[in-house]
Amino acid sequence: MKKIEKTLSSRLMTRFVVCMVVLIILAIPLLYFITTQFYAEDLDDIVTSYGIKNPDIDVEQDTMEGLFIQFFSIISILLIAVLVVMRYVPQRLWSPFKETLEKVKHFRVESGVIPQLNHSGTKEFDELNDTLTSIMTNSIKSYKVQKEFTENASHELQTPLAIIQGKLDNLLQDKDLTEHQADEIQQIYQEIRHTSRLSRNLLLLSKIENNQYKNFKEVNLCEKIDSVLPNLEGLAGDIAVKTKLAERNLTVSCNEVLLESMLNNLIVNAVRHNKPNGAIYISVSNGKLTIANESDEPELDNEHVFSRFYRVKSNQKGNGLGLAIVKSICDYHHWAIHYIYREKGVHEFEIAFSSSVNKH
């Protein structure tokens, strides 16, 4: 259940009203005691001393009623006045804070633009503005350093890896290699390819987290699936790929490169964790994409399934980043992704596109 949030002004007013009610409740017995013991008795004595006798007049009761009416009238007027003051004065006092909050809400580190926080004339608010400006400045600097590092690191790492792969390709063409030497070189080649994929995936994750994919467009989801599947047919082998694309006109607002990466990773994951002669099920309906696969593997840990380097077994293929990339892409687009384990060993990943969906 979502916790109800209140503004500072409403909290202050609520507590003030509660305090006033408590004070009034405590003041009533005290007022009653003072009235009966002092004012009412004294007035009764004065009336008696003047010889005024009227059975229809109860001096003590009338005195108490009059004082109580005056008391509650004064309290009511004061309470209304204070509530009015508390309703409007805090708004004016807190307006610099609200202005700052609104500007900080729209701050985006990747834009490199620091919002101008105005001088309010209030010491505490000005100190807050200075601190926030300093934090945003440092965030932009850190972002630029990280962005430059990831781009340079990728280039510096991929270049020597590509050279090594080329050299190994040449070595494998050498007819004088023994079978043992060829096997050793092939193992090295596979490790280099694994390292290259790991480097590219880590760079992709870093770019997503740094909001470097800004170009969004409307993409027809089913058409994109149709274009991706032929490229993965060789990888699927004897695994049947069954599609049920009910919403052919479904489009999503997204970065097309990331959408394709997400589809590739989900389908590759379904292939790698499938069983011999198994099947992959891809469906699009009700604004959702579902990719499921048959498997002999047990249910995955829902808490860690999207964590980096998560593996059910240590000797599994891949680098353990595929589903982490999928989750990062979904979070980037504000899509909801869920893992579901169904009967007969079916592992299912469901993505709900929500507000980014358009149906023509």
Buried (B, 14 or more C-beta within 10 A) or exposed (E): EEEEEEEEBEEEBEEBBEEBEEEBEEEEEEBEEEBEEEBBBEBBEEBEEEEEEEEEEEBBEEBBEEBBEEBBEEBEEEBEEBBEEBEEEBEEEBEBBEBBEEBBEEBEBEEEEBBEBEEBEBEEBBEBBEEBBEEBEEEBEEBBEEBEEBBEBBEEBBEEBEEBBEEBEEBEEEEEBEEEEEEEBEEBBEEBEEBBBBBBBBBBBBBBEBBBBEEBEEBBBBBBBEEBBEEBEEEBEEBEBEEEBEBEEBBBBBBBEBBBBBBBBBBBBBBBBBEEEBBBBBBBEEBBBBBBBBBEBEBBEEEEBBBBEBEEEEEEEBBBBBBBBBBBBBBBBEBEBBBEBEEEBBBBBBBBBEEBBBEE
